[in-house]
Amino acid sequence: MKNILKEGTDFTWGIFNNGLNMQIPCPWLNDNVKLIPVSNPSKKKIMYIFDKDTKELIPVLILDGEWLSNGRISNWWKWQELNDNLDLGKIKSGYGKFYEPNKEFKVEVSYKITNI
């Protein structure tokens, strides 16, 4: 199953109307499914993020972050990329612009505890 989506091949950009007369660009999959923008994703949830360099939507595991900090907009996030097989990859951080996936991801995470 393909989990990393390529611009032009797997999706194009369309407009999402949030109901407050705000039109927000969002990915439209080839089967006319919109991936809805999410400004405040839950930690430990898998979302999509757009990589401007590769022009791909990449699934990421949200590790930490917040939309508001001390009453001000922060929007700083830390996430871990998932590859096409949903194996954990690089940890990154930055300002987030995430999209709700159109499917459920099943990811197994295991931890190795040392020096106890």
N, CA, C and O atoms as a Tinker XYZ file with bonds, in Angstrom:
   464  protein
     1  N      0.838000   -1.173000    0.000000    73     2
     2  CA     0.000000    0.000000    0.000000    64     1     3
     3  C      0.891000    1.246000    0.000000    63     2     4     5
     4  O      1.862000    1.317000    0.753000    81     3
     5  N      0.567000    2.200000   -0.823000    73     3     6
     6  CA     1.341000    3.421000   -0.955000    64     5     7
     7  C      0.937000    4.406000    0.146000    63     6     8     9
     8  O     -0.233000    4.769000    0.265000    81     7
     9  N      1.917000    4.832000    0.947000    73     7    10
    10  CA     1.636000    5.754000    2.039000    64     9    11
    11  C      2.222000    7.141000    1.818000    63    10    12    13
    12  O      1.688000    8.126000    2.329000    81    11
    13  N      3.319000    7.231000    1.060000    73    11    14
    14  CA     3.880000    8.522000    0.688000    64    13    15
    15  C      3.264000    8.914000   -0.655000    63    14    16    17
    16  O      3.314000    8.143000   -1.613000    81    15
    17  N      2.684000   10.111000   -0.719000    73    15    18
    18  CA     1.929000   10.533000   -1.897000    64    17    19
    19  C      2.678000   11.624000   -2.646000    63    18    20    21
    20  O      3.148000   12.585000   -2.037000    81    19
    21  N      2.791000   11.483000   -3.965000    73    19    22
    22  CA     3.533000   12.429000   -4.802000    64    21    23
    23  C      2.587000   13.437000   -5.458000    63    22    24    25
    24  O      1.539000   13.079000   -5.997000    81    23
    25  N      2.995000   14.718000   -5.394000    73    23    26
    26  CA     2.229000   15.780000   -6.032000    64    25    27
    27  C      2.205000   15.551000   -7.542000    63    26    28    29
    28  O      3.227000   15.230000   -8.149000    81    27
    29  N      1.029000   15.720000   -8.138000    73    27    30
    30  CA     0.887000   15.536000   -9.575000    64    29    31
    31  C      0.526000   14.113000   -9.961000    63    30    32    33
    32  O     -0.225000   13.902000  -10.913000    81    31
    33  N      1.052000   13.135000   -9.236000    73    31    34
    34  CA     0.750000   11.727000   -9.515000    64    33    35
    35  C     -0.389000   11.224000   -8.637000    63    34    36    37
    36  O     -1.353000   10.636000   -9.128000    81    35
    37  N     -0.266000   11.464000   -7.325000    73    35    38
    38  CA    -1.250000   10.957000   -6.365000    64    37    39
    39  C     -2.231000   12.023000   -5.881000    63    38    40    41
    40  O     -3.318000   11.696000   -5.406000    81    39
    41  N     -1.854000   13.290000   -6.000000    73    39    42
    42  CA    -2.737000   14.365000   -5.549000    64    41    43
    43  C     -2.419000   15.663000   -6.291000    63    42    44    45
    44  O     -1.342000   15.835000   -6.861000    81    43
    45  N     -3.397000   16.565000   -6.260000    73    43    46
    46  CA    -3.225000   17.934000   -6.735000    64    45    47
    47  C     -3.702000   18.847000   -5.604000    63    46    48    49
    48  O     -4.182000   18.364000   -4.579000    81    47
    49  N     -3.573000   20.141000   -5.784000    73    47    50
    50  CA    -4.017000   21.086000   -4.758000    64    49    51
    51  C     -5.381000   21.646000   -5.115000    63    50    52    53
    52  O     -5.637000   22.000000   -6.266000    81    51
    53  N     -6.254000   21.724000   -4.121000    73    51    54
    54  CA    -7.573000   22.296000   -4.272000    64    53    55
    55  C     -7.831000   23.242000   -3.114000    63    54    56    57
    56  O     -6.911000   23.599000   -2.378000    81    55
    57  N     -9.063000   23.640000   -2.955000    73    55    58
    58  CA    -9.439000   24.590000   -1.901000    64    57    59
    59  C    -10.411000   23.933000   -0.939000    63    58    60    61
    60  O    -11.368000   23.276000   -1.350000    81    59
    61  N    -10.150000   24.120000    0.351000    73    59    62
    62  CA   -11.035000   23.673000    1.427000    64    61    63
    63  C    -11.674000   24.919000    2.018000    63    62    64    65
    64  O    -10.969000   25.849000    2.407000    81    63
    65  N    -13.004000   24.950000    2.090000    73    63    66
    66  CA   -13.719000   26.060000    2.711000    64    65    67
    67  C    -14.068000   25.642000    4.132000    63    66    68    69
    68  O    -14.824000   24.692000    4.333000    81    67
    69  N    -13.519000   26.349000    5.123000    73    67    70
    70  CA   -13.703000   25.943000    6.514000    64    69    71
    71  C    -15.030000   26.371000    7.118000    63    70    72    73
    72  O    -15.242000   26.155000    8.311000    81    71
    73  N    -15.910000   26.955000    6.366000    73    71    74
    74  CA   -17.212000   27.349000    6.884000    64    73    75
    75  C    -17.227000   28.758000    7.463000    63    74    76    77
    76  O    -18.296000   29.275000    7.788000    81    75
    77  N    -16.069000   29.386000    7.599000    73    75    78
    78  CA   -15.967000   30.755000    8.090000    64    77    79
    79  C    -15.517000   31.696000    6.965000    63    78    80    81
    80  O    -14.860000   32.710000    7.200000    81    79
    81  N    -15.891000   31.329000    5.751000    73    79    82
    82  CA   -15.503000   32.066000    4.540000    64    81    83
    83  C    -13.994000   32.156000    4.366000    63    82    84    85
    84  O    -13.494000   33.092000    3.741000    81    83
    85  N    -13.270000   31.192000    4.913000    73    83    86
    86  CA   -11.829000   31.111000    4.700000    64    85    87
    87  C    -11.560000   29.950000    3.761000    63    86    88    89
    88  O    -11.983000   28.822000    4.018000    81    87
    89  N    -10.867000   30.222000    2.689000    73    87    90
    90  CA   -10.522000   29.177000    1.741000    64    89    91
    91  C     -9.053000   28.822000    1.934000    63    90    92    93
    92  O     -8.174000   29.676000    1.815000    81    91
    93  N     -8.801000   27.552000    2.235000    73    91    94
    94  CA    -7.475000   27.070000    2.585000    64    93    95
    95  C     -7.040000   26.032000    1.560000    63    94    96    97
    96  O     -7.799000   25.109000    1.264000    81    95
    97  N     -5.822000   26.165000    1.005000    73    95    98
    98  CA    -5.329000   25.137000    0.082000    64    97    99
    99  C     -5.195000   23.790000    0.788000    63    98   100   101
   100  O     -4.729000   23.714000    1.925000    81    99
   101  N     -5.604000   22.748000    0.106000    73    99   102
   102  CA    -5.462000   21.404000    0.676000    64   101   103
   103  C     -5.254000   20.398000   -0.452000    63   102   104   105
   104  O     -5.654000   20.632000   -1.593000    81   103
   105  N     -4.621000   19.271000   -0.113000    73   103   106
   106  CA    -4.416000   18.225000   -1.123000    64   105   107
   107  C     -5.724000   17.519000   -1.477000    63   106   108   109
   108  O     -6.522000   17.188000   -0.600000    81   107
   109  N     -5.926000   17.296000   -2.764000    73   107   110
   110  CA    -7.042000   16.504000   -3.272000    64   109   111
   111  C     -6.443000   15.247000   -3.885000    63   110   112   113
   112  O     -5.632000   15.321000   -4.808000    81   111
   113  N     -6.841000   14.111000   -3.372000    73   111   114
   114  CA    -6.364000   12.851000   -3.925000    64   113   115
   115  C     -7.045000   12.583000   -5.257000    63   114   116   117
   116  O     -8.059000   13.204000   -5.574000    81   115
   117  N     -6.500000   11.671000   -6.029000    73   115   118
   118  CA    -7.028000   11.377000   -7.356000    64   117   119
   119  C     -8.455000   10.849000   -7.344000    63   118   120   121
   120  O     -9.152000   10.927000   -8.356000    81   119
   121  N     -8.903000   10.306000   -6.195000    73   119   122
   122  CA   -10.284000    9.818000   -6.113000    64   121   123
   123  C    -11.222000   10.886000   -5.539000    63   122   124   125
   124  O    -12.284000   10.555000   -5.011000    81   123
   125  N    -10.833000   12.184000   -5.640000    73   123   126
   126  CA   -11.615000   13.343000   -5.201000    64   125   127
   127  C    -11.784000   13.450000   -3.689000    63   126   128   129
   128  O    -12.698000   14.132000   -3.225000    81   127
   129  N    -10.932000   12.797000   -2.917000    73   127   130
   130  CA   -10.960000   12.907000   -1.464000    64   129   131
   131  C    -10.063000   14.071000   -1.055000    63   130   132   133
   132  O     -8.915000   14.155000   -1.493000    81   131
   133  N    -10.591000   14.980000   -0.206000    73   131   134
   134  CA    -9.806000   16.097000    0.304000    64   133   135
   135  C     -9.127000   15.673000    1.602000    63   134   136   137
   136  O     -9.738000   15.005000    2.436000    81   135
   137  N     -7.868000   16.057000    1.772000    73   135   138
   138  CA    -7.189000   15.882000    3.047000    64   137   139
   139  C     -7.314000   17.210000    3.801000    63   138   140   141
   140  O     -6.751000   18.224000    3.390000    81   139
   141  N     -8.054000   17.186000    4.899000    73   139   142
   142  CA    -8.430000   18.396000    5.618000    64   141   143
   143  C     -7.247000   18.931000    6.434000    63   142   144   145
   144  O     -6.585000   18.159000    7.128000    81   143
   145  N     -6.968000   20.249000    6.361000    73   143   146
   146  CA    -5.909000   20.840000    7.176000    64   145   147
   147  C     -6.252000   20.749000    8.665000    63   146   148   149
   148  O     -7.409000   20.918000    9.052000    81   147
   149  N     -5.245000   20.484000    9.493000    73   147   150
   150  CA    -5.409000   20.383000   10.948000    64   149   151
   151  C     -4.364000   21.289000   11.591000    63   150   152   153
   152  O     -3.167000   21.124000   11.357000    81   151
   153  N     -4.815000   22.245000   12.399000    73   151   154
   154  CA    -3.869000   23.179000   13.001000    64   153   155
   155  C     -3.344000   22.706000   14.354000    63   154   156   157
   156  O     -2.264000   23.121000   14.775000    81   155
   157  N     -4.089000   21.850000   15.033000    73   155   158
   158  CA    -3.688000   21.425000   16.370000    64   157   159
   159  C     -3.808000   19.907000   16.500000    63   158   160   161
   160  O     -4.726000   19.416000   17.157000    81   159
   161  N     -2.889000   19.155000   15.877000    73   159   162
   162  CA    -3.004000   17.693000   15.921000    64   161   163
   163  C     -2.687000   17.141000   17.303000    63   162   164   165
   164  O     -1.928000   17.739000   18.066000    81   163
   165  N     -3.270000   16.011000   17.610000    73   163   166
   166  CA    -3.011000   15.343000   18.887000    64   165   167
   167  C     -1.658000   14.657000   18.854000    63   166   168   169
   168  O     -1.234000   14.139000   17.821000    81   167
   169  N     -0.992000   14.662000   19.986000    73   167   170
   170  CA     0.273000   13.932000   20.106000    64   169   171
   171  C     -0.002000   12.452000   19.941000    63   170   172   173
   172  O     -1.066000   11.964000   20.324000    81   171
   173  N      0.947000   11.742000   19.377000    73   171   174
   174  CA     0.889000   10.308000   19.099000    64   173   175
   175  C     -0.098000    9.970000   17.981000    63   174   176   177
   176  O     -0.506000    8.818000   17.837000    81   175
   177  N     -0.475000   10.962000   17.203000    73   175   178
   178  CA    -1.377000   10.733000   16.077000    64   177   179
   179  C     -0.577000   10.828000   14.783000    63   178   180   181
   180  O      0.386000   11.590000   14.700000    81   179
   181  N     -0.971000   10.064000   13.785000    73   179   182
   182  CA    -0.304000   10.119000   12.487000    64   181   183
   183  C     -1.063000   11.087000   11.580000    63   182   184   185
   184  O     -2.277000   10.992000   11.402000    81   183
   185  N     -0.299000   12.018000   11.017000    73   183   186
   186  CA    -0.839000   13.028000   10.120000    64   185   187
   187  C      0.022000   13.030000    8.857000    63   186   188   189
   188  O      1.045000   12.349000    8.792000    81   187
   189  N     -0.399000   13.792000    7.867000    73   187   190
   190  CA     0.440000   14.038000    6.698000    64   189   191
   191  C      1.047000   15.434000    6.816000    63   190   192   193
   192  O      0.418000   16.349000    7.349000    81   191
   193  N      2.278000   15.593000    6.313000    73   191   194
   194  CA     2.909000   16.905000    6.179000    64   193   195
   195  C      3.480000   16.978000    4.767000    63   194   196   197
   196  O      3.956000   15.977000    4.231000    81   195
   197  N      3.431000   18.163000    4.167000    73   195   198
   198  CA     3.929000   18.334000    2.800000    64   197   199
   199  C      5.403000   18.707000    2.844000    63   198   200   201
   200  O      5.787000   19.667000    3.511000    81   199
   201  N      6.224000   17.948000    2.136000    73   199   202
   202  CA     7.647000   18.230000    2.005000    64   201   203
   203  C      7.847000   19.014000    0.716000    63   202   204   205
   204  O      7.684000   18.477000   -0.380000    81   203
   205  N      8.205000   20.296000    0.854000    73   203   206
   206  CA     8.342000   21.173000   -0.319000    64   205   207
   207  C      9.501000   20.757000   -1.217000    63   206   208   209
   208  O      9.467000   21.003000   -2.423000    81   207
   209  N     10.525000   20.131000   -0.645000    73   207   210
   210  CA    11.689000   19.727000   -1.444000    64   209   211
   211  C     11.374000   18.540000   -2.355000    63   210   212   213
   212  O     11.733000   18.546000   -3.533000    81   211
   213  N     10.705000   17.527000   -1.808000    73   211   214
   214  CA    10.408000   16.327000   -2.593000    64   213   215
   215  C      9.038000   16.389000   -3.261000    63   214   216   217
   216  O      8.715000   15.548000   -4.099000    81   215
   217  N      8.229000   17.390000   -2.890000    73   215   218
   218  CA     6.856000   17.528000   -3.407000    64   217   219
   219  C      6.012000   16.302000   -3.058000    63   218   220   221
   220  O      5.260000   15.791000   -3.887000    81   219
   221  N      6.156000   15.840000   -1.805000    73   219   222
   222  CA     5.432000   14.657000   -1.340000    64   221   223
   223  C      4.690000   14.954000   -0.050000    63   222   224   225
   224  O      5.116000   15.775000    0.762000    81   223
   225  N      3.565000   14.264000    0.119000    73   223   226
   226  CA     2.889000   14.210000    1.411000    64   225   227
   227  C      3.447000   13.003000    2.140000    63   226   228   229
   228  O      3.353000   11.875000    1.656000    81   227
   229  N      4.032000   13.245000    3.312000    73   227   230
   230  CA     4.705000   12.193000    4.063000    64   229   231
   231  C      3.944000   11.951000    5.356000    63   230   232   233
   232  O      3.618000   12.907000    6.061000    81   231
   233  N      3.649000   10.682000    5.690000    73   231   234
   234  CA     3.031000   10.418000    6.987000    64   233   235
   235  C      4.044000   10.653000    8.101000    63   234   236   237
   236  O      5.201000   10.246000    7.995000    81   235
   237  N      3.599000   11.314000    9.173000    73   235   238
   238  CA     4.461000   11.599000   10.315000    64   237   239
   239  C      3.717000   11.272000   11.606000    63   238   240   241
   240  O      2.494000   11.383000   11.682000    81   239
   241  N      4.473000   10.871000   12.606000    73   239   242
   242  CA     3.947000   10.631000   13.948000    64   241   243
   243  C      4.208000   11.884000   14.769000    63   242   244   245
   244  O      5.362000   12.280000   14.933000    81   243
   245  N      3.158000   12.517000   15.288000    73   243   246
   246  CA     3.306000   13.735000   16.082000    64   245   247
   247  C      3.861000   13.344000   17.451000    63   246   248   249
   248  O      3.253000   12.559000   18.178000    81   247
   249  N      5.024000   13.902000   17.792000    73   247   250
   250  CA     5.674000   13.583000   19.065000    64   249   251
   251  C      5.402000   14.631000   20.132000    63   250   252   253
   252  O      5.169000   14.287000   21.291000    81   251
   253  N      5.428000   15.898000   19.758000    73   251   254
   254  CA     5.262000   16.962000   20.740000    64   253   255
   255  C      4.940000   18.254000   20.005000    63   254   256   257
   256  O      5.103000   18.340000   18.788000    81   255
   257  N      4.486000   19.249000   20.738000    73   255   258
   258  CA     4.217000   20.544000   20.155000    64   257   259
   259  C      2.946000   21.144000   20.685000    63   258   260   261
   260  O      2.213000   20.526000   21.458000    81   259
   261  N      2.696000   22.364000   20.256000    73   259   262
   262  CA     1.487000   23.055000   20.704000    64   261   263
   263  C      1.131000   24.173000   19.746000    63   262   264   265
   264  O      1.991000   24.782000   19.109000    81   263
   265  N     -0.154000   24.417000   19.667000    73   263   266
   266  CA    -0.667000   25.484000   18.833000    64   265   267
   267  C     -0.537000   26.813000   19.575000    63   266   268   269
   268  O     -0.128000   27.816000   18.990000    81   267
   269  N     -0.885000   26.820000   20.868000    73   267   270
   270  CA    -0.797000   28.023000   21.696000    64   269   271
   271  C      0.205000   27.808000   22.813000    63   270   272   273
   272  O      0.280000   26.718000   23.381000    81   271
   273  N      0.971000   28.835000   23.132000    73   271   274
   274  CA     1.917000   28.791000   24.242000    64   273   275
   275  C      1.855000   30.129000   24.966000    63   274   276   277
   276  O      2.139000   31.173000   24.378000    81   275
   277  N      1.485000   30.097000   26.233000    73   275   278
   278  CA     1.349000   31.330000   27.034000    64   277   279
   279  C      0.418000   32.343000   26.369000    63   278   280   281
   280  O      0.689000   33.543000   26.371000    81   279
   281  N     -0.676000   31.848000   25.804000    73   279   282
   282  CA    -1.673000   32.718000   25.189000    64   281   283
   283  C     -1.302000   33.242000   23.815000    63   282   284   285
   284  O     -2.041000   34.044000   23.243000    81   283
   285  N     -0.178000   32.809000   23.275000    73   283   286
   286  CA     0.244000   33.248000   21.949000    64   285   287
   287  C      0.313000   32.061000   20.998000    63   286   288   289
   288  O      0.535000   30.925000   21.418000    81   287
   289  N      0.122000   32.338000   19.720000    73   287   290
   290  CA     0.226000   31.267000   18.735000    64   289   291
   291  C      1.680000   30.829000   18.638000    63   290   292   293
   292  O      2.573000   31.650000   18.432000    81   291
   293  N      1.904000   29.548000   18.785000    73   291   294
   294  CA     3.243000   28.984000   18.702000    64   293   295
   295  C      3.375000   28.171000   17.414000    63   294   296   297
   296  O      4.213000   28.471000   16.564000    81   295
   297  N      2.535000   27.138000   17.281000    73   295   298
   298  CA     2.506000   26.243000   16.128000    64   297   299
   299  C      3.856000   25.577000   15.876000    63   298   300   301
   300  O      4.215000   25.318000   14.727000    81   299
   301  N      4.605000   25.300000   16.939000    73   299   302
   302  CA     5.899000   24.621000   16.821000    64   301   303
   303  C      5.695000   23.159000   17.198000    63   302   304   305
   304  O      5.136000   22.860000   18.253000    81   303
   305  N      6.150000   22.239000   16.330000    73   303   306
   306  CA     5.883000   20.823000   16.493000    64   305   307
   307  C      7.148000   19.999000   16.320000    63   306   308   309
   308  O      8.115000   20.430000   15.693000    81   307
   309  N      7.115000   18.811000   16.886000    73   307   310
   310  CA     8.177000   17.824000   16.699000    64   309   311
   311  C      7.485000   16.560000   16.202000    63   310   312   313
   312  O      6.495000   16.120000   16.786000    81   311
   313  N      8.011000   15.969000   15.113000    73   311   314
   314  CA     7.390000   14.794000   14.538000    64   313   315
   315  C      8.466000   13.823000   14.064000    63   314   316   317
   316  O      9.638000   14.174000   13.929000    81   315
   317  N      8.025000   12.583000   13.815000    73   315   318
   318  CA     8.920000   11.567000   13.276000    64   317   319
   319  C      8.327000   11.073000   11.968000    63   318   320   321
   320  O      7.174000   10.647000   11.905000    81   319
   321  N      9.152000   11.140000   10.917000    73   319   322
   322  CA     8.684000   10.706000    9.607000    64   321   323
   323  C      8.505000    9.196000    9.574000    63   322   324   325
   324  O      9.189000    8.454000   10.279000    81   323
   325  N      7.566000    8.758000    8.734000    73   323   326
   326  CA     7.352000    7.341000    8.468000    64   325   327
   327  C      7.640000    7.106000    6.995000    63   326   328   329
   328  O      7.276000    7.927000    6.153000    81   327
   329  N      8.287000    5.996000    6.677000    73   327   330
   330  CA     8.547000    5.714000    5.266000    64   329   331
   331  C      7.337000    5.022000    4.648000    63   330   332   333
   332  O      6.299000    4.892000    5.297000    81   331
   333  N      7.459000    4.582000    3.414000    73   331   334
   334  CA     6.323000    3.972000    2.720000    64   333   335
   335  C      5.874000    2.666000    3.375000    63   334   336   337
   336  O      4.722000    2.260000    3.227000    81   335
   337  N      6.793000    2.003000    4.106000    73   335   338
   338  CA     6.436000    0.775000    4.850000    64   337   339
   339  C      5.987000    1.078000    6.270000    63   338   340   341
   340  O      5.741000    0.164000    7.056000    81   339
   341  N      5.880000    2.368000    6.603000    73   339   342
   342  CA     5.489000    2.862000    7.923000    64   341   343
   343  C      6.515000    2.540000    9.005000    63   342   344   345
   344  O      6.164000    2.402000   10.177000    81   343
   345  N      7.795000    2.420000    8.609000    73   343   346
   346  CA     8.880000    2.310000    9.576000    64   345   347
   347  C      9.251000    3.721000   10.014000    63   346   348   349
   348  O      9.193000    4.661000    9.222000    81   347
   349  N      9.633000    3.863000   11.289000    73   347   350
   350  CA    10.000000    5.172000   11.816000    64   349   351
   351  C     11.296000    5.661000   11.181000    63   350   352   353
   352  O     12.227000    4.885000   10.963000    81   351
   353  N     11.343000    6.952000   10.889000    73   351   354
   354  CA    12.515000    7.549000   10.256000    64   353   355
   355  C     13.031000    8.732000   11.050000    63   354   356   357
   356  O     13.091000    8.691000   12.279000    81   355
   357  N     13.403000    9.784000   10.341000    73   355   358
   358  CA    14.012000   10.973000   10.939000    64   357   359
   359  C     13.043000   11.707000   11.853000    63   358   360   361
   360  O     11.845000   11.786000   11.582000    81   359
   361  N     13.592000   12.249000   12.952000    73   359   362
   362  CA    12.837000   13.149000   13.821000    64   361   363
   363  C     13.122000   14.566000   13.353000    63   362   364   365
   364  O     14.277000   14.951000   13.168000    81   363
   365  N     12.067000   15.333000   13.164000    73   363   366
   366  CA    12.194000   16.718000   12.702000    64   365   367
   367  C     11.321000   17.615000   13.563000    63   366   368   369
   368  O     10.459000   17.141000   14.302000    81   367
   369  N     11.554000   18.906000   13.457000    73   367   370
   370  CA    10.702000   19.869000   14.152000    64   369   371
   371  C     10.590000   21.126000   13.313000    63   370   372   373
   372  O     11.442000   21.416000   12.473000    81   371
   373  N      9.524000   21.864000   13.559000    73   371   374
   374  CA     9.304000   23.098000   12.819000    64   373   375
   375  C      7.868000   23.552000   12.958000    63   374   376   377
   376  O      7.090000   22.986000   13.726000    81   375
   377  N      7.529000   24.582000   12.202000    73   375   378
   378  CA     6.154000   25.055000   12.179000    64   377   379
   379  C      5.320000   24.048000   11.414000    63   378   380   381
   380  O      5.720000   23.578000   10.349000    81   379
   381  N      4.174000   23.723000   11.954000    73   379   382
   382  CA     3.389000   22.651000   11.367000    64   381   383
   383  C      2.262000   23.104000   10.480000    63   382   384   385
   384  O      1.560000   24.073000   10.770000    81   383
   385  N      2.106000   22.390000    9.403000    73   383   386
   386  CA     0.919000   22.496000    8.547000    64   385   387
   387  C      0.593000   21.054000    8.182000    63   386   388   389
   388  O      1.141000   20.488000    7.237000    81   387
   389  N     -0.311000   20.485000    8.955000    73   387   390
   390  CA    -0.603000   19.061000    8.856000    64   389   391
   391  C     -1.951000   18.840000    8.183000    63   390   392   393
   392  O     -2.808000   19.723000    8.154000    81   391
   393  N     -2.114000   17.629000    7.641000    73   391   394
   394  CA    -3.356000   17.242000    6.975000    64   393   395
   395  C     -3.833000   15.917000    7.537000    63   394   396   397
   396  O     -3.050000   14.993000    7.757000    81   395
   397  N     -5.136000   15.846000    7.761000    73   395   398
   398  CA    -5.775000   14.630000    8.288000    64   397   399
   399  C     -5.713000   13.539000    7.229000    63   398   400   401
   400  O     -6.168000   13.746000    6.104000    81   399
   401  N     -5.153000   12.373000    7.572000    73   399   402
   402  CA    -5.114000   11.279000    6.592000    64   401   403
   403  C     -6.520000   10.783000    6.259000    63   402   404   405
   404  O     -7.453000   10.934000    7.049000    81   403
   405  N     -6.649000   10.198000    5.095000    73   403   406
   406  CA    -7.936000    9.657000    4.664000    64   405   407
   407  C     -8.060000    8.180000    5.006000    63   406   408   409
   408  O     -8.998000    7.516000    4.565000    81   407
   409  N     -7.108000    7.655000    5.800000    73   407   410
   410  CA    -7.129000    6.230000    6.132000    64   409   411
   411  C     -6.491000    6.026000    7.499000    63   410   412   413
   412  O     -5.839000    6.918000    8.042000    81   411
   413  N     -6.695000    4.840000    8.035000    73   411   414
   414  CA    -6.075000    4.459000    9.304000    64   413   415
   415  C     -4.701000    3.874000    9.033000    63   414   416   417
   416  O     -4.529000    3.074000    8.112000    81   415
   417  N     -3.732000    4.269000    9.828000    73   415   418
   418  CA    -2.399000    3.690000    9.740000    64   417   419
   419  C     -2.201000    2.737000   10.903000    63   418   420   421
   420  O     -2.613000    3.031000   12.025000    81   419
   421  N     -1.584000    1.614000   10.650000    73   419   422
   422  CA    -1.246000    0.670000   11.711000    64   421   423
   423  C      0.268000    0.640000   11.820000    63   422   424   425
   424  O      0.960000    0.187000   10.908000    81   423
   425  N      0.778000    1.131000   12.954000    73   423   426
   426  CA     2.211000    1.237000   13.177000    64   425   427
   427  C      2.547000    0.570000   14.493000    63   426   428   429
   428  O      1.892000    0.815000   15.507000    81   427
   429  N      3.567000   -0.274000   14.480000    73   427   430
   430  CA     4.049000   -0.891000   15.710000    64   429   431
   431  C      5.314000   -0.186000   16.141000    63   430   432   433
   432  O      6.238000   -0.007000   15.348000    81   431
   433  N      5.355000    0.213000   17.398000    73   431   434
   434  CA     6.534000    0.862000   17.942000    64   433   435
   435  C      7.036000    0.012000   19.099000    63   434   436   437
   436  O      6.269000   -0.350000   19.991000    81   435
   437  N      8.327000   -0.304000   19.082000    73   435   438
   438  CA     8.903000   -1.072000   20.182000    64   437   439
   439  C     10.063000   -0.273000   20.760000    63   438   440   441
   440  O     10.709000    0.499000   20.051000    81   439
   441  N     10.318000   -0.458000   22.029000    73   439   442
   442  CA    11.370000    0.267000   22.719000    64   441   443
   443  C     12.350000   -0.717000   23.307000    63   442   444   445
   444  O     11.967000   -1.786000   23.782000    81   443
   445  N     13.617000   -0.352000   23.273000    73   443   446
   446  CA    14.658000   -1.148000   23.899000    64   445   447
   447  C     15.171000   -0.351000   25.089000    63   446   448   449
   448  O     15.686000    0.756000   24.927000    81   447
   449  N     15.031000   -0.912000   26.277000    73   447   450
   450  CA    15.465000   -0.239000   27.495000    64   449   451
   451  C     16.799000   -0.824000   27.911000    63   450   452   453
   452  O     16.942000   -2.038000   28.055000    81   451
   453  N     17.780000    0.057000   28.104000    73   451   454
   454  CA    19.121000   -0.399000   28.488000    64   453   455
   455  C     19.566000    0.331000   29.747000    63   454   456   457
   456  O     18.982000    1.344000   30.132000    81   455
   457  N     20.607000   -0.197000   30.383000    73   455   458
   458  CA    21.217000    0.413000   31.563000    64   457   459
   459  C     20.238000    0.602000   32.722000    63   458   460   461
   460  O     20.133000    1.689000   33.289000    81   459
   461  N     19.536000   -0.454000   33.057000    73   459   462
   462  CA    18.617000   -0.382000   34.204000    64   461   463
   463  C     19.337000   -0.839000   35.444000    63   462   464
   464  O     18.751000   -0.859000   36.527000    81   463
